[in-house]
């Protein structure tokens, strides 16, 4: 509820500016002392409808919230809009007051009006002063009796292009319940569905959405607007590429890419379309991500790429991860008022003009990881920017209980990171990316994560063969990786920890020992010493029969695991555990192979970069992807088959 409305005054809290802030104005959130309580939630009984709410006699209500304030600085920067109108329809007695903020989060009263009976109040508002940041919002105060907000809206000039429609596309893999809930949500919000030319589900799993109880009834409500496409598992990049391909083919103006394990706010679709239709130039518009299991917590507001490091998933420097609006609302959080410009938006919710697809192509065929970030960088190189739009968002399962840098995903993470650097790095030899890649190999190896290290090595082997391996391996590589799981004890998961032998008492480092990360100045010496110990000293025979400890995933840090010869470690999800066992032979062989690979990458970097860059247009072309889709389609899954075009058909 704190994302929509809360009870209290405009500021919600007093803000005191420190002397240190005057000397160093960034970052805002660290320079302001906040005095006051958490925001007050509204009474649920006062919710009249999705658009209407009651303010009890003598109380105040603020719409200065994530979903109801107007992000003026984003409209000022990216659209042709310079003047907006706020229209507030009420019934009862009280007042309405309009406020604005600037990039520092300073709150200013703009205008107000008294309300008496059934009233429609309009405010003409300029957004010219919002160059660096700031929002508009309004508060209501009831005087005698209840005041009812019947509805309110932000109005602006007509879009540059009218009548635009989008293909709404969901890529799914064995999450039919989520997928069905999301298309049902679209049916229940006809204003959002009206903007869709077609709704496409690309089903790459074995648990089919079309077989889910209740699907036929929902599909009947969609009629011919809903289409399910079955194809082999081509990963996120293959699923999203299919949606983008179909949107171009069916003549849509946009494609809206959606993950399957999400809960939508359908209003976000309308806002993204309204914003994109008024952008000065073709623009990729992304939605923000809230935590599905902590609904008031904003997980991601914008993503950037460190061009020297090409490290994954970097939040913008001006934002804080996992901000809980239930603890500190929009009006209490100064950093939220500064406009955040991004390099890309995650494809959990991303609106892409089909004109952009025609210009720069489809995603790279990389299965998963880095497809969205590479696309954002490619678009930026073509003069097409990405905007992560406040007020447009969904709820997604967060990454907090995932560790996708280890296991089978390590192949795609490391390979695709290097491919992206080869394509887009502005620095000689990719900047720091090769050094960091080798350092990460060492960390995984001294952490006894040999399956992860194997996959990183295999990914670089394939990368060195050139871009020709990408499309042919898209539907086969995951199976190849998983075939090797049982060869590595650190990848062999057991649900019950009692399936492992009990730890030997007094063997190895105590699980309660306080082990700290080496200081940066000592890191090289620590690494050399630890690698030498693991290479020269054989693990005691008993460590092969019994682990020295059980460790929770929280304690699975490379500088701690490196001290063990044998340890059982739980996974990030807490559903299983595996047995890490030190193997000097594996360490020696993998470390040697990694050093040789990185030396070759350094020597051949320029030639490889030229090779991948020259191959890019063909790799991301409609023709190349069409051939991959045809190869991945089941016999009756061709897009022109009546069965696959039918909304409710079972395939």
C-alpha positions as CSV (number, residue, x, y, z in Angstrom):
1,X,0.0,0.0,0.0
2,X,2.9,2.3,0.7
3,X,3.6,2.4,-3.1
4,X,0.2,3.9,-3.8
5,X,-0.8,6.2,-0.9
6,X,0.0,6.9,2.7
7,X,-1.4,9.1,5.5
8,X,0.5,12.1,6.6
9,X,1.8,15.5,5.6
10,X,3.6,16.4,2.3
11,X,7.1,15.9,3.7
12,X,6.3,13.0,5.9
13,X,9.4,13.8,8.0
14,X,11.6,16.8,8.8
15,X,14.9,17.0,7.0
16,X,18.0,18.6,8.5
17,X,20.9,19.4,6.3
18,X,24.3,18.8,7.8
19,X,27.5,20.9,7.3
20,X,29.1,17.9,5.7
21,X,26.4,17.9,3.0
22,X,27.2,21.5,2.1
23,X,30.8,20.5,1.6
24,X,30.1,17.3,-0.3
25,X,26.6,17.1,-1.9
26,X,26.8,13.5,-3.1
27,X,25.5,10.9,-2.4
28,X,22.4,12.6,-1.0
29,X,21.1,9.7,1.1
30,X,24.3,9.8,3.2
31,X,24.3,13.5,3.9
32,X,20.8,14.0,5.3
33,X,19.7,13.3,8.9
34,X,16.0,12.2,8.9
35,X,14.0,12.9,12.0
36,X,10.6,11.2,12.3
37,X,8.7,8.0,12.1
38,X,8.1,5.6,9.3
39,X,5.2,6.5,6.9
40,X,1.7,5.8,8.0
41,X,-0.3,3.4,5.9
42,X,-3.9,4.2,4.9
43,X,-6.9,2.3,6.2
44,X,-7.7,-0.6,3.8
45,X,-11.4,0.0,4.5
46,X,-11.0,3.4,2.8
47,X,-10.2,1.9,-0.6
48,X,-13.3,2.5,-2.6
49,X,-12.0,1.1,-5.9
50,X,-8.8,0.9,-7.9
51,X,-9.0,4.6,-8.7
52,X,-10.9,6.0,-5.6
53,X,-10.1,6.3,-1.9
54,X,-11.7,7.9,1.1
55,X,-10.0,10.4,3.5
56,X,-11.5,10.3,6.9
57,X,-12.6,13.5,8.6
58,X,-9.7,15.4,10.0
59,X,-7.1,13.2,8.3
60,X,-4.6,13.8,5.5
61,X,-3.6,11.6,2.6
62,X,-0.6,11.9,0.3
63,X,-0.3,10.7,-3.2
64,X,3.4,11.5,-3.2
65,X,4.2,7.9,-3.7
66,X,6.0,5.7,-6.2
67,X,3.0,4.8,-8.3
68,X,1.0,8.1,-8.0
69,X,3.5,10.9,-8.1
70,X,4.5,12.2,-11.5
71,X,8.2,11.7,-12.4
72,X,8.5,15.1,-14.1
73,X,12.3,15.0,-14.7
74,X,12.1,12.0,-16.9
75,X,9.3,13.5,-19.0
76,X,11.3,16.7,-19.1
77,X,14.5,15.0,-20.3
78,X,13.2,12.5,-22.8
79,X,9.9,13.7,-24.2
80,X,8.6,16.8,-26.0
81,X,6.2,17.5,-23.1
82,X,6.8,20.8,-21.3
83,X,3.3,21.4,-19.7
84,X,1.0,19.0,-17.9
85,X,-2.4,19.2,-16.2
86,X,-3.4,17.6,-13.0
87,X,-7.1,16.9,-12.8
88,X,-8.5,15.8,-9.4
89,X,-12.2,14.8,-9.0
90,X,-13.5,14.7,-5.4
91,X,-16.6,14.6,-3.3
92,X,-16.8,16.2,0.2
93,X,-15.1,19.0,2.0
94,X,-11.4,19.7,2.5
95,X,-8.4,20.8,0.4
96,X,-6.0,19.6,-2.3
97,X,-2.4,20.8,-2.4
98,X,0.1,20.3,-5.1
99,X,3.8,19.9,-4.3
100,X,7.0,19.4,-6.2
101,X,10.5,18.4,-5.5
102,X,13.9,19.1,-7.0
103,X,16.9,16.9,-7.6
104,X,18.1,17.3,-4.0
105,X,14.7,16.1,-2.7
106,X,13.7,19.5,-1.4
107,X,9.9,19.8,-1.2
108,X,8.1,22.9,-2.3
109,X,4.4,23.8,-2.2
110,X,3.1,24.8,-5.6
111,X,-0.6,25.5,-5.4
112,X,-3.7,24.5,-3.6
113,X,-7.5,24.7,-3.6
114,X,-10.5,24.2,-1.3
115,X,-12.9,21.5,-2.0
116,X,-16.7,21.7,-1.4
117,X,-19.1,19.1,-2.6
118,X,-18.6,17.4,-5.9
119,X,-15.6,19.2,-7.4
120,X,-13.3,18.9,-10.4
121,X,-10.1,20.8,-9.8
122,X,-7.4,21.3,-12.5
123,X,-3.8,22.6,-12.1
124,X,-1.7,23.7,-15.0
125,X,1.9,22.7,-14.3
126,X,5.2,23.4,-16.1
127,X,7.9,20.7,-16.1
128,X,10.6,23.0,-17.5
129,X,12.5,23.4,-14.1
130,X,13.0,19.6,-13.8
131,X,16.2,19.2,-15.8
132,X,18.1,17.2,-13.2
133,X,15.3,15.6,-11.1
134,X,12.1,16.1,-9.2
135,X,8.5,15.0,-9.0
136,X,5.0,16.5,-8.8
137,X,2.3,15.1,-6.5
138,X,-0.7,16.2,-4.5
139,X,-2.0,15.7,-1.0
140,X,-5.6,15.7,0.3
141,X,-6.9,16.9,3.7
142,X,-10.5,16.3,4.9
143,X,-12.2,18.9,7.0
144,X,-15.8,18.1,8.1
145,X,-16.9,14.7,7.1
146,X,-15.2,12.3,4.8
147,X,-13.5,13.5,1.6
148,X,-13.6,11.0,-1.3
149,X,-11.1,11.1,-4.2
150,X,-13.2,9.8,-7.0
151,X,-10.3,9.8,-9.5
152,X,-7.3,11.8,-10.6
153,X,-5.1,11.9,-13.6
154,X,-2.0,13.5,-15.1
155,X,-2.8,14.9,-18.6
156,X,-0.5,16.1,-21.4
157,X,-0.4,16.8,-25.1
158,X,-1.2,14.1,-27.6
159,X,1.5,11.6,-28.5
160,X,3.7,12.3,-31.5
161,X,2.4,9.0,-33.0
162,X,-1.2,8.0,-32.3
163,X,-2.8,4.6,-32.4
164,X,0.3,2.6,-31.6
165,X,0.1,-1.0,-30.5
166,X,2.5,-3.4,-28.8
167,X,3.0,-7.2,-28.9
168,X,3.1,-8.2,-25.2
169,X,5.4,-11.2,-25.0
170,X,6.1,-13.5,-22.1
171,X,9.0,-16.0,-22.2
172,X,8.3,-18.9,-19.9
173,X,10.1,-22.1,-18.7
174,X,8.0,-24.4,-16.5
175,X,6.2,-21.6,-14.6
176,X,2.7,-22.1,-16.0
177,X,1.0,-20.8,-12.8
178,X,2.8,-17.4,-12.9
179,X,2.2,-17.2,-16.7
180,X,-1.5,-17.9,-16.4
181,X,-1.9,-15.4,-13.6
182,X,-0.3,-12.6,-15.7
183,X,-2.4,-13.1,-18.8
184,X,-5.5,-13.3,-16.5
185,X,-4.4,-9.9,-15.1
186,X,-4.3,-8.5,-18.6
187,X,-7.9,-9.7,-19.3
188,X,-9.0,-8.1,-16.1
189,X,-7.5,-4.7,-17.1
190,X,-9.0,-4.0,-20.6
191,X,-7.4,-0.5,-20.8
192,X,-4.0,-2.1,-20.8
193,X,-5.0,-5.0,-23.1
194,X,-6.5,-2.5,-25.6
195,X,-2.9,-1.4,-26.3
196,X,-1.9,-4.9,-27.3
197,X,-1.9,-6.0,-31.0
198,X,-1.1,-9.5,-29.8
199,X,-0.2,-11.3,-26.6
200,X,2.4,-14.1,-27.2
201,X,3.6,-16.7,-24.8
202,X,6.8,-18.3,-25.9
203,X,6.7,-21.6,-24.0
204,X,10.1,-23.4,-23.7
205,X,9.3,-25.7,-20.9
206,X,7.9,-29.2,-20.3
207,X,5.0,-28.0,-18.1
208,X,3.0,-26.3,-20.7
209,X,0.9,-23.2,-20.0
210,X,-1.8,-24.4,-22.4
211,X,-2.2,-27.5,-20.2
212,X,-2.7,-25.4,-17.0
213,X,-6.2,-25.7,-15.4
214,X,-8.1,-22.5,-16.3
215,X,-6.0,-21.7,-19.4
216,X,-8.8,-22.5,-21.8
217,X,-11.3,-20.1,-20.1
218,X,-8.8,-17.2,-20.1
219,X,-7.8,-17.9,-23.7
220,X,-11.4,-17.7,-24.7
221,X,-11.6,-14.2,-23.2
222,X,-8.6,-13.1,-25.3
223,X,-9.9,-14.6,-28.6
224,X,-7.4,-14.4,-31.5
225,X,-5.2,-11.8,-29.6
226,X,-3.5,-14.6,-27.6
227,X,-1.0,-16.9,-29.2
228,X,1.2,-19.6,-27.7
229,X,4.4,-20.6,-29.4
230,X,6.1,-23.9,-28.3
231,X,9.8,-24.1,-29.0
232,X,12.8,-25.9,-27.7
233,X,14.6,-24.2,-24.8
234,X,16.7,-21.5,-26.3
235,X,17.1,-19.6,-23.0
236,X,16.0,-16.1,-22.3
237,X,17.8,-14.7,-25.3
238,X,16.0,-17.2,-27.6
239,X,12.6,-16.6,-26.0
240,X,12.8,-12.9,-26.1
241,X,14.2,-12.9,-29.6
242,X,11.2,-14.9,-30.7
243,X,8.8,-12.2,-29.2
244,X,10.8,-9.4,-30.9
245,X,10.8,-11.3,-34.2
246,X,7.1,-11.9,-34.1
247,X,6.4,-8.2,-33.2
248,X,8.3,-7.1,-36.3
249,X,6.5,-9.7,-38.4
250,X,3.0,-8.8,-37.2
251,X,3.5,-5.1,-37.7
252,X,3.5,-4.0,-34.1
253,X,4.9,-0.6,-33.1
254,X,6.5,-2.1,-30.0
255,X,7.3,-5.3,-28.2
256,X,6.9,-5.5,-24.4
257,X,9.2,-8.2,-23.0
258,X,8.1,-9.8,-19.7
259,X,9.6,-12.5,-17.5
260,X,7.3,-15.2,-16.4
261,X,8.0,-15.3,-12.6
262,X,6.5,-11.8,-12.1
263,X,3.4,-10.1,-10.9
264,X,2.4,-7.2,-13.1
265,X,1.0,-3.8,-12.4
266,X,-1.1,-3.4,-15.6
267,X,-1.2,0.4,-15.3
268,X,2.6,0.2,-16.0
269,X,1.9,-0.9,-19.6
270,X,-0.2,2.1,-20.2
271,X,2.4,4.5,-18.7
272,X,5.2,3.0,-20.7
273,X,3.2,3.3,-23.9
274,X,2.2,6.9,-23.1
275,X,5.8,7.8,-22.3
276,X,7.3,6.1,-25.4
277,X,4.7,7.7,-27.7
278,X,5.8,11.2,-26.6
279,X,9.6,10.6,-26.6
280,X,11.6,12.9,-28.9
281,X,13.4,9.9,-30.5
282,X,12.8,6.1,-30.6
283,X,13.6,5.1,-27.0
284,X,13.8,1.8,-25.1
285,X,11.6,2.1,-22.0
286,X,12.0,-0.2,-19.1
287,X,10.1,-0.8,-15.9
288,X,11.5,-1.0,-12.4
289,X,11.7,-4.2,-10.3
290,X,10.2,-4.7,-6.9
291,X,10.8,-7.8,-4.7
292,X,7.9,-10.2,-5.1
293,X,8.3,-11.4,-1.5
294,X,8.8,-8.0,0.0
295,X,6.3,-6.0,-2.0
296,X,7.3,-2.5,-0.9
297,X,11.0,-3.1,-1.6
298,X,12.5,-1.6,-4.8
299,X,15.2,-4.0,-6.0
300,X,16.4,-2.2,-9.2
301,X,15.8,1.3,-10.5
302,X,18.4,1.3,-13.2
303,X,21.4,-0.6,-14.5
304,X,24.8,0.7,-15.7
305,X,27.9,-0.9,-17.2
306,X,31.3,-0.1,-15.9
307,X,33.1,0.1,-19.3
308,X,36.5,-0.7,-17.8
309,X,35.4,-3.8,-15.9
310,X,32.2,-5.0,-17.6
311,X,31.1,-6.4,-14.3
312,X,27.5,-7.7,-14.2
313,X,24.4,-6.0,-12.8
314,X,25.9,-2.7,-11.6
315,X,23.2,-0.4,-10.0
316,X,23.5,3.2,-10.8
317,X,25.9,5.1,-8.5
318,X,23.1,7.4,-7.3
319,X,20.7,4.6,-6.2
320,X,20.6,2.3,-3.3
321,X,19.7,-1.4,-3.7
322,X,16.7,-2.8,-1.9
323,X,15.0,0.4,-0.8
324,X,11.8,-0.3,1.3
325,X,9.1,2.3,0.7
326,X,7.3,1.0,3.8
327,X,10.2,2.3,5.9
328,X,11.1,5.5,4.0
329,X,8.6,6.8,1.4
330,X,9.3,8.8,-1.7
331,X,9.1,12.1,0.1
332,X,11.5,11.0,2.8
333,X,14.2,9.7,0.4
334,X,16.2,12.4,-1.3
335,X,18.2,10.2,-3.7
336,X,14.9,9.0,-5.4
337,X,14.4,12.6,-6.6
338,X,17.5,12.7,-8.8
339,X,17.0,11.4,-12.3
340,X,18.9,8.2,-13.0
341,X,20.1,7.7,-16.5
342,X,21.0,4.1,-17.4
343,X,22.8,2.0,-19.9
344,X,20.1,-0.8,-20.1
345,X,17.0,-2.1,-18.4
346,X,16.6,-5.7,-17.4
347,X,14.2,-7.6,-19.6
348,X,11.8,-8.5,-16.7
349,X,9.8,-5.6,-18.2
350,X,11.1,-3.7,-21.2
351,X,9.3,-1.9,-24.1
352,X,11.3,-1.8,-27.3
353,X,10.2,0.0,-30.5
354,X,10.2,-2.4,-33.5
355,X,11.9,0.4,-35.4
356,X,14.8,-0.1,-33.1
357,X,14.8,-3.9,-33.8
358,X,14.8,-3.1,-37.6
359,X,17.8,-0.8,-37.0
360,X,20.1,-2.8,-34.7
361,X,18.7,-6.4,-35.0
362,X,17.6,-9.0,-32.5
363,X,19.5,-10.1,-29.3
364,X,22.7,-12.0,-29.4
365,X,22.1,-15.8,-29.4
366,X,23.8,-16.3,-26.0
367,X,21.1,-18.4,-24.2
368,X,21.1,-16.4,-20.9
369,X,23.1,-13.6,-19.2
370,X,24.2,-10.3,-20.8
371,X,21.7,-10.4,-23.6
372,X,19.8,-7.4,-22.2
373,X,22.9,-5.4,-21.3
374,X,24.6,-6.1,-24.6
375,X,21.4,-4.9,-26.4
376,X,21.3,-1.7,-24.4
377,X,24.9,-1.0,-25.3
378,X,24.3,-1.8,-29.0
379,X,21.3,0.5,-29.0
380,X,23.3,3.3,-27.3
381,X,26.0,3.0,-29.9
382,X,23.3,3.6,-32.6
383,X,22.1,6.7,-30.8
384,X,19.1,5.0,-29.1
385,X,18.8,5.5,-25.3
386,X,17.2,3.4,-22.6
387,X,15.0,5.0,-19.9
388,X,14.1,3.2,-16.7
389,X,10.8,4.9,-16.0
390,X,9.6,5.5,-12.4
391,X,6.0,4.6,-11.8
392,X,6.2,1.7,-14.2
393,X,7.1,-1.5,-12.4
394,X,6.4,-5.1,-11.6
395,X,7.2,-7.6,-8.8
396,X,9.9,-10.2,-9.6
397,X,11.6,-12.9,-7.6
398,X,14.7,-11.1,-6.4
399,X,18.3,-12.3,-6.8
400,X,18.9,-12.3,-3.1
401,X,18.3,-16.1,-2.8
402,X,20.2,-16.9,-6.0
403,X,23.9,-17.4,-6.8
404,X,24.0,-17.5,-10.6
405,X,27.8,-17.0,-10.8
406,X,28.4,-20.6,-9.9
407,X,27.4,-24.0,-11.4
408,X,26.1,-24.3,-15.0
409,X,25.4,-20.6,-15.4
410,X,29.1,-19.8,-15.0
411,X,29.6,-20.9,-18.6
412,X,27.2,-18.2,-19.9
413,X,28.2,-15.5,-17.4
414,X,31.9,-15.6,-18.2
415,X,31.6,-16.2,-22.0
416,X,28.9,-13.6,-22.6
417,X,30.7,-11.0,-20.4
418,X,33.8,-11.4,-22.6
419,X,31.8,-11.3,-25.8
420,X,30.1,-8.1,-24.7
421,X,33.5,-6.6,-23.9
422,X,34.9,-7.7,-27.3
423,X,32.0,-6.0,-29.0
424,X,31.7,-2.8,-26.9
425,X,34.8,-2.1,-24.8
426,X,36.4,1.3,-25.5
427,X,39.6,0.3,-23.8
428,X,42.6,-1.5,-25.2
429,X,42.5,-5.3,-24.5
430,X,39.1,-4.8,-22.8
431,X,40.4,-2.7,-19.9
432,X,40.4,-4.7,-16.7
433,X,38.1,-7.5,-17.8
434,X,40.8,-10.1,-18.5
435,X,42.6,-9.5,-15.3
436,X,39.4,-9.8,-13.3
437,X,38.3,-12.9,-15.2
438,X,41.5,-14.7,-14.3
439,X,41.2,-13.5,-10.7
440,X,37.7,-14.9,-10.5
441,X,39.0,-18.3,-11.8
442,X,41.5,-18.3,-9.0
443,X,38.8,-17.6,-6.4
444,X,36.6,-20.4,-7.7
445,X,39.5,-22.8,-7.8
446,X,40.7,-22.1,-4.2
447,X,37.1,-22.3,-3.2
448,X,37.0,-25.9,-4.5
449,X,34.3,-25.0,-7.0
450,X,35.7,-27.2,-9.8
451,X,32.5,-27.6,-11.8
452,X,32.1,-23.8,-11.9
453,X,35.7,-23.4,-13.0
454,X,35.2,-26.1,-15.7
455,X,32.3,-24.2,-17.1
456,X,34.2,-21.0,-17.2
457,X,37.0,-22.7,-19.1
458,X,34.6,-24.4,-21.5
459,X,33.0,-21.0,-22.2
460,X,36.3,-19.4,-23.1
461,X,37.3,-22.3,-25.3
462,X,34.1,-21.8,-27.3
463,X,34.6,-18.1,-27.4
464,X,38.0,-18.6,-28.9
465,X,36.6,-20.6,-31.8
466,X,34.8,-17.4,-32.9
467,X,31.2,-16.3,-33.3
468,X,30.2,-19.2,-35.5
469,X,29.5,-21.4,-32.5
470,X,26.7,-19.2,-31.0
471,X,23.6,-20.1,-33.0
472,X,24.3,-23.9,-33.4
473,X,25.0,-24.4,-29.7
474,X,22.0,-22.4,-28.5
475,X,19.7,-25.4,-28.0
476,X,22.4,-28.0,-27.1
477,X,24.9,-26.4,-24.7
478,X,22.9,-26.6,-21.5
479,X,22.5,-30.4,-21.9
480,X,26.2,-30.8,-22.6
481,X,27.0,-28.9,-19.4
482,X,24.6,-30.8,-17.2
483,X,25.9,-34.2,-18.4
484,X,29.1,-33.4,-16.5
485,X,27.4,-32.6,-13.1
486,X,27.9,-36.1,-11.6
487,X,31.6,-35.9,-12.4
488,X,32.0,-33.1,-9.9
489,X,31.1,-33.6,-6.2
490,X,30.7,-29.8,-5.8
491,X,27.8,-29.9,-8.4
492,X,26.1,-33.1,-7.1
493,X,23.3,-31.8,-4.9
494,X,21.6,-33.7,-2.1
495,X,18.4,-32.5,-0.6
496,X,19.0,-34.0,2.8
497,X,22.3,-33.0,4.6
498,X,22.2,-36.3,6.4
499,X,23.0,-38.0,3.1
500,X,26.6,-36.9,3.7
501,X,28.9,-38.4,6.4
502,X,29.0,-36.5,9.7
503,X,31.9,-34.0,10.0
504,X,35.0,-35.2,11.7
505,X,35.4,-33.5,15.1
506,X,38.4,-31.2,15.2
507,X,39.3,-31.7,11.6
508,X,40.0,-28.5,9.6
509,X,38.9,-25.0,10.3
510,X,36.1,-24.6,12.9
511,X,32.8,-23.6,11.4
512,X,32.7,-20.9,14.0
513,X,36.1,-19.4,13.2
514,X,36.2,-15.7,12.3
515,X,37.8,-15.6,8.9
516,X,38.1,-12.2,7.3
517,X,38.7,-11.2,3.7
518,X,42.3,-10.3,3.0
519,X,43.1,-6.6,2.8
520,X,43.4,-5.3,-0.8
521,X,47.2,-4.7,-0.3
522,X,47.6,-8.3,0.8
523,X,45.4,-9.9,-1.8
524,X,48.2,-11.0,-4.2
525,X,50.4,-12.4,-1.4
526,X,47.4,-14.2,0.1
527,X,46.5,-15.7,-3.3
528,X,50.0,-16.9,-4.0
529,X,50.3,-18.5,-0.6
530,X,46.9,-20.2,-0.8
531,X,47.4,-21.6,-4.3
532,X,50.9,-22.9,-3.3
533,X,49.4,-24.6,-0.2
534,X,46.6,-26.2,-2.2
535,X,49.0,-27.3,-4.9
536,X,51.8,-28.7,-2.7
537,X,50.0,-30.1,0.2
538,X,47.9,-33.2,-0.3
539,X,44.5,-33.4,1.4
540,X,44.5,-35.9,4.3
541,X,42.9,-39.3,3.3
542,X,40.2,-39.0,5.9
543,X,38.9,-35.8,4.2
544,X,37.8,-37.9,1.2
545,X,35.6,-40.0,3.5
546,X,34.2,-37.3,5.9
547,X,33.8,-33.6,5.5
548,X,35.6,-31.3,7.9
549,X,32.5,-29.1,8.4
550,X,29.0,-28.1,7.3
551,X,28.7,-24.5,6.1
552,X,25.6,-22.5,5.3
553,X,25.6,-20.7,2.0
554,X,26.0,-17.4,3.9
555,X,29.5,-18.6,4.9
556,X,30.4,-19.8,1.5
557,X,33.0,-17.1,0.8
558,X,36.1,-17.9,-1.2
559,X,38.5,-16.7,1.5
560,X,36.9,-19.1,4.0
561,X,36.3,-22.1,1.9
562,X,40.0,-22.0,0.8
563,X,41.1,-23.2,4.2
564,X,39.2,-26.5,4.0
565,X,40.1,-29.8,2.4
566,X,36.6,-31.1,2.5
567,X,33.4,-29.3,3.4
568,X,29.6,-29.6,2.8
569,X,28.0,-26.4,1.6
570,X,24.3,-25.5,1.2
571,X,23.1,-23.8,-2.0
572,X,21.7,-20.2,-2.2
573,X,18.1,-21.4,-2.2
574,X,18.6,-23.5,0.9
575,X,17.0,-26.5,-0.9
576,X,20.1,-28.8,-1.1
577,X,23.8,-29.1,-0.4
578,X,26.9,-30.4,-2.1
579,X,30.3,-31.7,-1.0
580,X,33.4,-29.7,-1.8
581,X,36.6,-31.7,-1.9
582,X,40.1,-30.3,-2.6
583,X,41.9,-31.9,-5.6
584,X,45.4,-30.6,-6.3
585,X,45.5,-32.2,-9.7
586,X,42.3,-30.4,-10.8
587,X,43.6,-27.2,-9.4
588,X,46.9,-27.5,-11.3
589,X,45.3,-28.5,-14.6
590,X,42.6,-25.9,-14.5
591,X,44.8,-23.1,-13.3
592,X,47.3,-23.8,-16.1
593,X,44.6,-23.9,-18.7
594,X,43.1,-20.6,-17.4
595,X,46.4,-18.9,-17.6
596,X,47.0,-20.0,-21.2
597,X,43.5,-19.0,-22.2
598,X,43.8,-15.5,-20.8
599,X,47.3,-15.1,-22.3
600,X,45.8,-16.0,-25.7
601,X,42.8,-13.7,-25.2
602,X,45.2,-10.9,-24.4
603,X,47.4,-11.6,-27.4
604,X,44.5,-12.1,-29.9
605,X,42.1,-9.6,-28.4
606,X,42.0,-7.1,-31.3
607,X,41.6,-9.9,-33.9
608,X,38.8,-11.5,-31.9
609,X,37.1,-8.2,-31.4
610,X,37.2,-7.5,-35.2
611,X,35.8,-11.0,-35.8
612,X,32.9,-10.7,-33.4
613,X,32.1,-7.2,-34.5
614,X,32.1,-8.0,-38.2
615,X,29.9,-11.1,-37.5
616,X,27.4,-9.2,-35.3
617,X,24.9,-8.0,-38.1
618,X,24.5,-11.6,-39.3
619,X,24.2,-13.1,-35.8
620,X,21.4,-10.8,-34.8
621,X,19.6,-10.7,-38.2
622,X,16.0,-11.8,-38.7
623,X,17.2,-14.5,-41.1
624,X,19.7,-16.1,-38.7
625,X,17.2,-16.2,-35.9
626,X,14.4,-17.6,-38.2
627,X,16.6,-20.5,-39.1
628,X,17.3,-21.1,-35.3
629,X,13.5,-20.9,-34.6
630,X,12.7,-23.4,-37.3
631,X,15.3,-25.8,-36.0
632,X,13.9,-25.5,-32.5
633,X,10.2,-25.8,-33.4
634,X,8.2,-29.0,-32.7
635,X,6.6,-30.6,-35.7
636,X,3.3,-28.7,-35.2
637,X,4.9,-25.5,-33.7
638,X,5.4,-23.5,-36.9
639,X,4.1,-20.0,-36.3
640,X,1.7,-20.2,-39.3
641,X,0.1,-23.4,-38.2
642,X,-3.6,-22.8,-37.2
643,X,-3.0,-24.8,-34.1
644,X,-0.3,-22.5,-32.7
645,X,-2.2,-19.4,-33.8
646,X,-5.3,-20.5,-32.0
647,X,-5.5,-18.9,-28.5
648,X,-6.8,-22.0,-26.7
649,X,-5.3,-24.8,-28.8
650,X,-3.4,-27.6,-27.0
651,X,-0.2,-28.5,-28.7
